[in-house]
Amino acid sequence: MPVKRKLTAQMIIIIIQIIILAISRTILADSGAYGYIVDPNGSPVGGAVVTVLDSNSGVVAITTSGPNGFFQVSLLPGTYTLRVSKAGYVDKTIQFAIGKSGYPAFLGNITLDYAVQYSLPVRNITIPVLSYVNLPFTITNKGSRPEDVGIRVNTNCSLTVDFLQGTTIVSKASLNPGDTLSLQMRLWAPYQKTASCIVNIYLDTTVPRTISIQVNILNTTLGTISAQTKSITAQPGTTVSLPVKVTNTLSKTFTADLALGLPQGWTASLQDQNGNAVSTIQLDPQQSTQLLLKVYVPKDAEQASYPVQVKITGRDPYFTETLAFQVNIVAGTPNVALSLNAPHVDAYAGATAKFPFTLGNTGTADCLASFNLSGLPNGYKWQITDSQGNVVS
C-alpha cells in the first residue's frame, strides 16, 4: 500500500532550488559562440583554425571551420579573444564577450583578407600599336607564413605582357611575411587592327588570385613615310621627281622594305641623295632619311590623273604604311619658233644665197614641222638644209 507523504513548504523550496540548479547548469553547458569564416568576396572559408583565448591568454577552445565556413565553440560567460588563421590568408583577431544569459553569441561573418595582395593602378588602358607601356605592379605578402608566387598571363589578342624587375623578366618569386615585390608590367602591342583585349594575370600561390584588365589597342598612322608634295602635273614622256622622307617613329630600330605601286606601263625608282636605287632601309628610333621618287611618264600616257604609291613594310617589327601620290597628265602644246640670223644677204647672178635661221619648239609637246616658202621671183628655186648639209623637207 503506497505511503502518502505530506510535503512541507521547506521540502518544496528545496525541490525548486534543485530544478533551477539543473537548468542553470544546462544553460551554461550550451552557451558559447558561433559564426562564419568568409573571404573578401563573401565565399566560405573551410578548414580555418579558430582558437579562443581567455582574459589571461590561455587557450580555452580550438575548432575548425566547416566547408560552409561555420564554426561553434562552447564557453562559459566571460570575455574572450578569438583568433582565426589559415594558410593563404591574413590572421584575424576579434574580442567578444558572453553574458550570463546563457545564449550563444553570434559573431557574424568573420572576413579573412588574402595573404598575397597586389597593386595595379589601372584596369583599362589604351595603347597605340608598336609601342611600349609600363605600369607599376606590386605584390605583398601580408600573411604570417612565407608564400611562393608564380605569375602567368593570358590574353585574347596579339599582345606581349612581361613583368620586369629592372631588366630581368620575373615569372615567380618567394616572399617572406611583410615582403613586397615591386615590378613593371610592360605591354607591347604588335602591328594590328584596332582591337579590345582582356588580359588575365594569374598569381599562383596558396590561394590563387586572378586580375583582369582591359587593353585597347589603337591602330594609328605611324608617320614612317611622308612627303610635302603629293600631287604633280606632268606631260607624256617626261620625268617627275618627288621628295620622300622616311622616319623611324617607333621605339625600336626597324628594317623595312620599300615598294612602288605604278600604273601599267609606267616605271619609277626610289633613289638616295647619291642617285643609288633604294629598296631596303634600316633606321634607329627618331632617325630619318630623304629619298627621291623619280617617275618616268610614258610618251603615250593619256590625259588623266594616275595614282603612284610608295609602300613601306617593316620586317622586325612588322608594320605597313602607304604614301599615295597623284600624277596629273595634261596634253602638251607645241610652240614652233623660227628666227633669222641675217634678214638679207648679198649674192651675184647665178650664185646661191644662203639665209641662216634657227628653228625650235618651245612648247610642251612634240610636233612635226613642214616648210613652205612664198614670194620668190619667177625662176628662183629654194631648198632647206641642216647644219650638216642634209636636205630637210
C-alpha positions in Angstrom: 0.0 0.0 0.0 1.5 3.3 -1.1 2.7 5.6 1.5 1.4 9.1 1.4 3.7 11.8 2.5 2.8 15.3 3.2 5.2 17.9 1.5 6.1 20.7 3.7 6.9 24.2 2.5 10.6 23.6 3.2 10.7 20.5 1.0 9.0 22.3 -1.9 11.6 25.1 -1.7 14.5 22.5 -1.8 13.0 20.8 -4.9 12.6 24.1 -6.7 16.2 25.0 -6.0 17.4 21.6 -7.3 15.4 22.2 -10.6 16.8 25.7 -11.0 20.4 24.5 -10.5 19.9 21.8 -13.1 18.5 24.3 -15.6 21.3 26.7 -14.9 24.0 24.0 -15.5 22.3 23.0 -18.8 22.3 26.7 -20.0 25.9 27.1 -19.0 26.9 23.9 -20.8 25.1 25.1 -24.0 26.5 28.7 -24.0 29.4 29.7 -26.3 29.9 31.4 -29.6 29.4 30.7 -33.3 29.8 32.3 -36.7 31.1 32.0 -40.2 34.6 32.4 -41.8 34.5 34.0 -45.2 36.9 35.5 -47.8 36.8 39.1 -49.1 34.3 38.0 -51.7 31.9 36.6 -49.1 32.7 33.0 -50.0 33.0 30.5 -47.2 36.5 29.5 -46.0 36.7 26.0 -44.7 39.5 24.5 -42.7 40.3 27.7 -40.9 41.6 27.1 -37.3 39.6 29.0 -34.7 41.3 29.5 -31.4 39.7 31.1 -28.3 41.7 32.7 -25.6 40.5 33.8 -22.2 41.4 37.1 -20.5 44.7 35.5 -19.3 45.6 34.5 -22.8 45.0 30.9 -22.1 43.6 28.6 -24.8 40.1 27.5 -23.8 38.8 26.2 -27.1 40.0 25.2 -30.6 37.9 24.2 -33.5 38.0 24.3 -37.4 35.5 25.9 -39.7 33.5 23.6 -41.9 33.1 23.6 -45.7 30.4 26.3 -45.4 32.7 28.3 -43.1 30.6 27.6 -40.0 32.3 27.2 -36.5 31.0 26.9 -33.0 32.7 26.7 -29.6 31.2 26.1 -26.1 32.3 28.7 -23.5 31.3 29.9 -20.0 30.3 33.6 -19.6 33.2 35.9 -19.8 35.4 38.0 -22.1 37.4 36.2 -24.8 39.8 36.8 -27.8 39.1 34.8 -30.9 41.9 34.2 -33.4 41.3 32.7 -36.9 44.2 31.5 -39.1 44.6 29.6 -42.3 47.4 29.4 -44.9 47.0 31.9 -47.7 45.1 34.4 -45.5 45.9 37.1 -43.0 45.3 36.0 -39.4 42.3 37.7 -37.9 41.7 38.5 -34.2 38.5 39.8 -32.6 37.3 40.4 -29.0 33.9 39.3 -27.8 32.1 38.6 -24.5 29.5 36.0 -23.4 26.9 37.2 -21.0 25.2 35.2 -18.2 22.0 34.9 -20.1 23.3 31.5 -21.4 22.5 32.2 -25.0 25.3 31.5 -27.5 26.9 34.7 -29.0 26.6 35.0 -32.8 29.8 36.6 -34.1 28.5 37.0 -37.7 30.8 36.7 -40.7 34.5 37.0 -39.9 36.3 38.1 -43.1 39.9 36.9 -43.8 42.0 39.0 -46.1 44.2 37.3 -48.7 47.8 37.0 -47.6 49.1 37.8 -51.1 47.9 41.2 -52.1 48.7 43.2 -55.2 48.6 46.8 -56.5 47.9 47.8 -60.1 46.9 51.4 -60.8 44.7 50.9 -63.8 42.2 48.4 -65.1 41.5 50.0 -68.5 44.2 51.4 -70.8 44.6 52.4 -74.4 47.9 51.9 -76.2 48.9 52.6 -79.9 50.3 49.8 -82.0 54.1 49.3 -81.9 54.6 51.0 -78.6 55.6 50.0 -75.0 53.6 51.0 -71.9 54.9 50.3 -68.4 52.6 50.0 -65.4 53.8 49.7 -61.8 52.8 46.3 -60.3 53.5 45.3 -56.7 52.9 42.1 -54.8 53.0 42.0 -51.0 52.9 39.1 -48.5 50.7 40.4 -45.6 50.3 36.9 -44.1 52.3 35.2 -41.3 53.8 32.5 -43.5 56.2 32.5 -46.5 54.4 32.5 -49.9 55.7 31.3 -53.2 54.1 33.3 -56.0 54.0 32.4 -59.7 53.0 34.9 -62.4 51.2 33.9 -65.6 49.4 35.9 -68.2 46.7 35.0 -70.8 45.3 37.4 -73.4 42.7 37.0 -76.1 44.6 39.0 -78.8 48.1 39.7 -80.0 49.7 41.4 -77.1 53.0 40.8 -75.3 53.0 41.2 -71.5 56.1 40.9 -69.3 56.8 41.6 -65.6 60.2 43.2 -65.1 62.4 43.9 -62.2 65.0 46.2 -63.7 65.8 44.4 -67.0 65.0 40.9 -65.7 61.7 39.2 -66.6 60.1 37.8 -63.4 57.7 34.8 -63.5 58.0 33.6 -59.9 59.2 34.8 -56.5 59.3 33.7 -52.8 58.0 36.3 -50.3 58.5 36.2 -46.6 55.9 37.8 -44.3 56.0 41.5 -44.9 58.0 41.3 -48.2 57.0 43.5 -51.2 58.0 42.7 -54.8 58.0 45.8 -57.0 57.7 45.1 -60.7 57.0 46.9 -64.0 54.2 45.4 -66.1 55.3 46.0 -69.7 52.8 45.9 -72.5 53.9 45.7 -76.2 51.3 45.9 -78.9 52.4 44.5 -82.3 51.0 46.0 -85.5 47.4 45.0 -85.9 43.9 46.4 -86.4 42.3 48.4 -83.6 41.2 45.8 -81.0 40.0 45.5 -77.4 41.8 42.8 -75.4 41.3 41.2 -72.0 44.5 40.5 -70.1 44.2 38.0 -67.3 47.0 37.9 -64.7 47.2 34.8 -62.6 49.0 34.8 -59.3 49.7 31.1 -58.4 50.0 31.0 -54.7 48.4 29.2 -51.7 45.1 31.0 -52.6 45.3 31.7 -56.3 44.4 35.2 -57.5 43.2 36.5 -60.9 43.4 40.1 -62.0 41.8 41.2 -65.3 42.5 44.4 -67.2 41.2 45.7 -70.5 43.8 46.9 -73.0 42.5 48.8 -76.0 45.0 48.6 -79.0 44.7 51.6 -81.3 45.9 51.4 -84.9 47.1 54.9 -85.7 49.1 56.5 -88.5 52.7 55.8 -87.7 54.1 58.6 -89.9 57.1 56.5 -91.1 56.8 57.8 -94.7 55.8 61.3 -95.7 56.0 63.9 -98.4 55.3 67.6 -98.7 54.0 67.4 -102.2 51.6 64.6 -103.1 50.2 65.9 -106.4 52.1 67.0 -109.5 51.3 67.8 -113.1 53.4 66.4 -116.0 53.3 65.8 -119.7 53.7 62.5 -121.5 57.3 61.4 -122.0 58.6 63.5 -119.1 60.2 62.5 -115.7 58.9 63.9 -112.5 60.8 63.9 -109.2 59.1 63.8 -105.8 60.9 64.1 -102.4 60.0 61.3 -99.9 61.0 61.3 -96.2 61.3 58.0 -94.3 61.4 58.4 -90.5 61.6 55.8 -87.7 58.8 57.0 -85.3 58.9 53.7 -83.3 60.6 53.0 -80.1 63.0 50.4 -81.6 65.2 50.1 -84.6 63.5 48.8 -87.7 64.4 47.3 -91.1 61.8 47.9 -93.8 61.3 47.1 -97.5 60.2 49.8 -99.9 58.0 49.0 -102.9 56.3 51.1 -105.6 52.8 50.9 -107.0 52.5 52.2 -110.5 50.1 52.4 -113.4 50.6 49.8 -116.1 53.4 50.6 -118.4 55.0 53.2 -116.1 58.4 52.9 -114.4 59.9 54.6 -111.4 62.6 54.3 -108.8 63.5 55.4 -105.3 66.9 57.0 -105.0 69.1 58.2 -102.2 71.0 61.5 -102.4 73.8 59.9 -104.4 71.4 58.6 -107.0 71.5 55.0 -105.9 68.4 52.9 -106.0 66.9 52.1 -102.6 64.6 49.2 -101.8 65.5 48.4 -98.2 66.2 50.7 -95.3 67.2 50.5 -91.7 66.7 53.3 -89.2 67.2 53.8 -85.5 64.5 55.4 -83.4 63.8 59.0 -84.5 66.3 58.7 -87.4 65.1 59.8 -90.8 66.4 59.9 -94.4 65.5 61.8 -97.6 64.8 59.9 -100.8 63.8 60.9 -104.3 61.0 59.3 -106.1 61.6 59.5 -109.9 58.6 58.7 -112.1 59.0 58.2 -115.8 55.8 59.0 -117.7 55.3 57.0 -120.9 55.1 59.1 -124.1 51.7 57.5 -124.9 50.2 58.4 -121.5 46.7 59.8 -122.0 45.5 62.9 -120.3 44.2 61.7 -116.8 45.1 61.5 -113.2 47.3 58.5 -112.3 47.9 57.1 -108.8 51.5 56.3 -107.7 52.2 54.7 -104.3 55.2 54.1 -102.1 54.7 51.3 -99.6 56.9 50.6 -96.6 56.7 47.2 -94.9 58.6 46.6 -91.7 60.4 43.2 -91.2 61.0 43.4 -87.4 58.8 44.8 -86.1 56.2 44.2 -88.7 54.2 47.2 -89.9 53.0 48.6 -93.2 52.1 52.1 -94.4 51.4 53.5 -97.9 52.0 57.0 -99.2 49.9 57.9 -102.2 50.7 60.4 -104.9 48.7 61.7 -107.9 50.4 62.4 -111.2 48.1 64.5 -113.4 49.0 64.1 -117.1 48.0 67.0 -119.4 48.3 67.2 -123.2 51.3 69.3 -124.2 51.1 72.2 -126.8 53.8 72.7 -129.4 55.2 76.2 -129.9 57.3 76.4 -133.1 59.7 79.4 -133.1 61.8 80.5 -136.1 64.4 83.2 -136.1 66.6 84.5 -138.9 70.2 85.2 -138.1 70.6 87.5 -141.2 67.5 89.1 -142.7 69.3 89.9 -146.0 72.4 88.7 -147.9 74.3 89.9 -151.0 74.8 87.5 -153.9 75.9 87.5 -157.6 73.7 86.4 -160.5 73.9 82.6 -160.9 75.2 82.2 -157.3 73.4 80.7 -154.3 72.2 83.0 -151.5 72.1 81.3 -148.1 69.9 82.6 -145.3 70.9 81.0 -141.9 67.9 80.6 -139.5 67.1 78.7 -136.3 64.0 76.5 -135.7 62.9 75.4 -132.3 60.0 74.0 -130.3 59.5 75.9 -127.0 56.2 74.2 -126.3 55.2 71.2 -124.1 54.6 68.7 -126.8 56.4 67.2 -129.8 55.4 68.3 -133.2 56.2 67.6 -136.9 57.1 70.9 -138.8 56.8 71.4 -142.5 58.4 74.2 -144.6 56.9 76.4 -147.2 58.5 79.4 -148.9 56.5 82.1 -150.7 57.2 85.4 -152.6 60.2 84.2 -154.6 60.6 85.7 -158.1 59.9 83.5 -161.1 62.7 81.2 -161.9 64.1 81.1 -158.4 64.5 77.8 -156.6 64.9 77.1 -152.9 65.7 74.3 -150.6 66.5 73.9 -146.8 69.4 72.1 -145.4 70.6 71.4 -141.9 74.0 72.2 -140.5 75.3 69.0 -142.0 74.2 69.8 -145.5 71.3 67.4 -145.4 68.2 68.5 -147.3 65.2 69.0 -144.9 61.7 68.8 -146.3 
